[in-house]
Structure formats: C-alpha cells, structure tokens
Amino acid sequence: MTNLRNKITTAIQETADMRGTEIGVLTDETVLLESGLDSLGFAILVARLEEELGYDPFVMMDVPVYPRTLSEFVEIYQRFAPQ
Amino acid sequence: MKCLLDRLSTCKASDVLWVADPVGSVDITRLTRALACVDPSGWHGKRVAIGALPVLEFVTALAFLDGLAQAIVLLPNEDDQPTREARLAQAGIEFVVEGNGFGFAKLLTQFDVTGSNGTAQPAVTDRPAAIQTTWLLPTSGTTGTPKLIAHTFATLTRSMTTRRIGDDYTWGSLYSLRRFAGLQVFLQSWMCGTPLILNEEGADLHDVLTRFIDLGCNALSATPSMWRKLAMHPLFDRLTLKQITLGGEIVDQSVLDMLAKRFPAARITHIYASTEAGVGFAVRDGRAGFPADYLLQAPLGVAMRIDEQNHLWFGTKLVESLAAGTESVWIDSGDVVEMQADRVRFLGRANGSINVGGNKVMPEEIESVIKELPEVAFVQVRARKSAMLGSLVEAAITPTSGTVMDAAFKKQVTAHCRARLDGFKVPAFIVAADAIQLTASGKLSRMNVE
C-alpha cells in the first residue's frame, strides 16, 4: 500500500513537473482536480501509471468510478491490482 | 517529344545514361543496341504491368515500352497478392513483366561500352510510330487507400528543364524508381542528359553511399527524413554535393539549415510534388514553405488555392492528356497550411492528425519544434492511446551521437515544447526511437498513427 501510494504520488509530481504546474503537499484528503492537475494532466497520469504498473483500472472497471481524493485514487489502483 | 526515346536523338551517342551494376556505364549506343535486339511488335498497343525487376532491367523496360505500349503500370514491390490483383484488374493489364524481364540487362553486358564510336547517331530501328503511353502510378499510401494515378510522358516531365547540363552533374538514385519521387529523379536526369547512378531497391545505405562517393555523385534528391538519416551516416560528410533536392514530406527550416551548413556550395531546392498533382512548385531561397505570391502567379503553371479549412489545393491539367476535356481539375492535397506574413507554411497532413481530447494535433508541427534542438537527430511524433482522452502525444527521439536520452534531456525537450506549443501539444511521453523506418518512397513511416 505505501509502496503503491509512493509510486502514485511520484507520478503525480512528475506529471505536474512535465505540465509546468505547481503541486502542493499531497495528503490523503487532497482533491485531485484541485491539486493542479487538469483533465489532460489526469489522462497523462493514468497513462504513466499504466506504463509503470502494467494496468489501467479505469478501463477495467464495469461501473465507472470517479475518484475525488488522493486516497480514493490510490484505493482504486489497489483494488484492481493484478493478484 | 512524345516519349522517352525521342530524347536520345538530341544527345551524343557517347552520353552516359546510367551507371549500374554489373555493367558499369550505359551510354546511348549501348542502350540502342540492346533495345534493337527485342522485337517491339508484340508489345505495340498492349497494357503492361512492370513487376519486380533488377533496376537496370526496369529502366530499360521503361525506355522500351514508353511510346510503344498503350499503358504501363508500375507495381510496387511491397504490394501483397490481393492488392496486386486489384491493380491488375483495375488497369486491364494483359502482360506482367517480371523476373528477368526482356533480358535487357544481359544484352547490355554484351554490348560493351568500348564498342561505341562516339560520333554516329544511333537509331532505334523498326519501332512503330510512337503512341502516347499512359503511365499508371501507384500513390504512396500516405493519402489513404492506395490507387493508380494516370500520367503521360508529358505530364511527368512538364516542369523539367531540358537544358543540357550533361557532364556537370551526376545524379544518384536513393529509392524506388517506381514511386513518383524516384521516377522524377530518373526522368530529370534523362531529360537533361546527366548520368544517373542506379541502385537496387532496398540496397544497404552504406553500400549506396560508398558507390556515390566512388562514382562522383554530386546531385541527390531525397525526403527530409532521408536527408536526416543520411546526415547521421559516417560517410555523409564525404559526399561532394552541388545540387540538393528535397521533397515528398514537409520541408522544415532545420533540415534546410543543416544542409546549407554541411554543403555551403550546393544549390538547395525543395519541391512540392504529389503523384496526383505532379510537380506543384519549387523553392530555392533556403526558407521553409513557399512565397505567398505563388498563390497568384502559379509559377510552374499549376494553380494553387487554400480552402476555408486551410487545405492546399492544386489545379492540374492532368485530364487533358487522357482523352476528353482540357479543363483543369482541382485536387485537395490533404496538406494543411498556414499563412505567416508573406509565406505559406505547411503544418501537416489533414488525415494524420492526433486527437487529444477533441483538440487536433499535427504531428509534423510538434516534430518541427523538437527538431529545433541541436541534440535531436531524428524525431517522430505519434499517437498513444488513452482511455480518457482518446490519444496522447508521444515523441520518439533519436539523439545526435554524444547525447544521452536521460531524464534531464527529456526535461529539456519538454521545457522547449512548453515554451513553443499549446499545452495539449506538448508530448506526454518522450521515448527513445527504435530504428528509423522510412517507406519505399523515403517518407517517415506513419503506420502507427491511429
């Protein structure tokens, strides 16, 4: 869990760097779309994580889930992680 | 002049047409002797396809059949069976010439060049009066469904100089003579009486460049992608070029600057031509794009206009030679352009755009920005599928030697793009390129664009 969360926060940081946006301190309660990532940044983040983790939970889910906070986002990745 | 062979009567018998393995130099005497050995009567008025042939056999077959056959189809070597059959049916072909063809290559080895007396005007005897042969050329496929486009000797050579520049130049052929770009090089060297160094299709680039250097090649035509590939080759600096021609893809400022720096004495021409429209214009001022007043004056007799979607259109008189009317038809080039002050600049292919969350992105535009960095030898921008936005932009880069594709370099590329481009155009992914893939006509392969 910590490992996965670290990977995700690093990817968020890198995506923000790439997009030239500032990201504040990330906590479990950080609202993703208020963190400095727009929809393009979010799509890039998911694509980066797919490359690193080997899966994209947002194409695997039957019922679409829209994570609001960082902890919800991490939870989705955990739920769909290959067993 | 109605056909290829008509040109020979204006040349000296000892003029060299081609340099090819294994025969060496082929002059006019040698060619006419070889041609005289094959009975033309069986081919008169026939519809003939030219399949896979050694390059020397291929060019000799063209000289033989033009003015004799009713139609010639140049079959691309890379066609699969169904495509080939479709082309043969579409063109109503009676004969396919392939394998060893007419046996001209063998005949040419028998008529050694030392047999030429260099003065007598050889004649190709016993040929029926020349008819107007229709040349059916395959499109490169960059414009979608491959098709056959009808040309004649006249439409193919319309814009070419027939000024004899003979011994001053030796042209080299870099890619398939079956495609419009390669065929242009073949015809241009034929029309102005300069030798052409022939290479087999798919020959190794190292061998080709070695031949060019050894044989004194000083004029080359290639796509910008091919020029970049050549520039990365260790033998490139040993070429001594007087004429550099670019075409077939968007010509950007960085490739023009690179060539001008490497070959300060060379004349650099970039040509806009397509299989459909023929040659549209040529530019020699060293700047990318073309002068806006070309839209008013049609420099080579080919009118141009820009529609409301910024597509460039060409008015062509193609149909005049094919039968009925003489009115010009307008052809959408599929290229998207932009007016910048007194210049028209190319942004990319209309059907090659990448859709990033509803925003259209031209890969060529991003490529031209990334190419501004001196550490970048080669770049291809392509779509990467995204479940969220449809596509994201990915740039595959080959750095110049001495540059490492590390995180710092990728950051530098990103920062450069961010300073010059809208956010949605900045590549989300920067990766190291695999081998550079060029098509049979020397264009950057865009197969992986969705």
Interface residues (C-beta under 8 A of the other chain):
Chain A: D17 M18 R19 G20 S39 L40 F42 A43 I44 V46 A47 R48 E51 D56 F58 V59
Chain B: V356 G357 R384 S386 A387 M388 L389 L392 K411 T414 A415 R418 G423 F424 V426 A428 F429
